[in-house]
């Protein structure tokens, strides 16, 4: 068997080194890098776009191009995450927490270089894991059933204890909110419509893309507009120094890269656990395992960039394992890849591990070569990318915001995507200002539906016996210990349970407590509506909602009635007074609150104007109007800059999104009133 495996791997490498196949792989890599840079687009769109072009290709060439594109979107998505705090894809959310602060310090080149090196190493480790595990993986995967998958999802949720930083109660509340939001839509068990408010858009649930962009991208853009400056005043490291330093950082932390890569590849092989979860799991693992991480992560620690980036690129190799071995896609992208299997007459399963083993290892080599090419191209242009952080905000914001609206619309191509983007943006900005951790919310949002689905399957298939399965017991025990860690830490820091309880005194309200009260009221309203549903449809929402209200109430009492506060932060409540805040921090404290609120209102007003113009005249005609108005009103930019930028954005969106991706734009009032105007794109 060993000889046949090594022979198949060697023959596959020789086949993939054919110049024609390398050319197609490189073209897929370039497309993947471009799609990774564009916020909200991602590799899923690229796979769907490229699939029809593979009909006339041989299988080796087709999978080289498809996997070349899919493997590197999580390499280039680092660029907007580091430079502007905007996740290029859902897999770069955690990278923002330390990458963006590094860019603010003028070390964007270092952050980008470390991310590329970690991505390259992670991608190669992921491909290596796939190559090693494929011949022996079938018995392992056959052993894993719905109870184990449920336990793994709950283990992922337990990471909120780490991702909550110094606010464990708020983190648990945010995770509960995320799980509740994940259950919006038609209940898969009974068909009950849960919190849809008679909206067809909500029947299938809220998409992830608008949620991610709203929670993590819009708040950073809003803060940039409030400060009215560039991301950084100047690069503190020149391009060459920064690139070399980032490379040294990645090599020095090779053991962290190795651990997170295998973590990413392992979780990538679990169907339903996508990059939105994997990057946070890797980030949380780094906090728990790296020396001094709890005091430095979230403030510009290079290890906070290396950990999620190495896990992200490794996940593609892991996701291919169940796809090839069982025909069970490990991610949405792998589901599209199954279409390519059918097109080229390949049947996932035992044949891919026996008579088609050479084809299987060609896929392994495709991922490895794509990561090398992708990282090399990103290294070559990092210096130019790093300088983008020094541009004025009026040159950056209109471009990013225009592309972001198109990216958010990709989720389900419905007006609801844009409403969701704005709603999550306002909610995310409020959470950031009041120091509520956002990572637990998105983690709960992604894993909530998975937990509910596997819970019902486990109960229906195994009854209560699934609790006694060994893997379930181990994972549940680890999850419980992980969740209890912040509580035990607080008790220890307070000098025991008695000192913790005696620390409460007369109530003293803070303005930020109104947000907690709002959350309690909103969750209560959701539970009232859920109380009349079918038992199977309401049992999980009722349990999660009650627990979220309990955690929010305890957090409120902790804030209002806690007497003793650390002297270093006399104006902070107890939960936010500790040293670790697991989120980006605002850096415009010198501005008066009235100015901050006014500028924030202006920023979100621009978004409302954009949406209003879209509804009236269409998206593409709106883009030049928005770019011109924003640049002229906000900073009186000269016309010689404004007009080329407006024209360039129109040309870019028209050819990339209208012509190449053929997006069906939302109808406009003008287009519906005057049908002959529909000849103009997006009107």
FENBEL-V326405 format. One line per field, one symbol per residue. psi: psi as a letter, one per 40 degrees, with the letter a starting at -180 (. if undefined). A space follows every 50 residues. Layout:
psi: ???
//
This chain:
psi: ddddddddddddddddehdddddddddddddddddddhhecidddddddd ddeedeiidddddddddddddededeeddddddefhhdieeedddddddd ddddeefddddddddddddddddddddddddddddedddddddhaddddd dddddddeedddeebegdddddddddddddddehahhedeehhhfeffhd dedeihiddddddddddddddddddddfiididihehidddddddddddd ddfdddddddddddddddehhdgadddddddddddddddhheddedieef hddedddddddddddddddddddddeehheiddddddddddddefhhiad deecdfddddddddddddddddddddddddedddddedeeiideeddddd ddddddddeddefidddddddddddddddddddefhhdddddddddeddd dddddddddddebededehddddddddddddddedddddddddefidddd deeiaiihiidedddddddddddddddddddeiidddedddddddddddd ddddddddddehdhihddgdeiiddeeidhhgiiiiffdehidddddddd ddddddddddddddddeiddddddddddddddddefiidedddddddddd ddddddddddefhgiiiidddddgdeeedhhe.
//
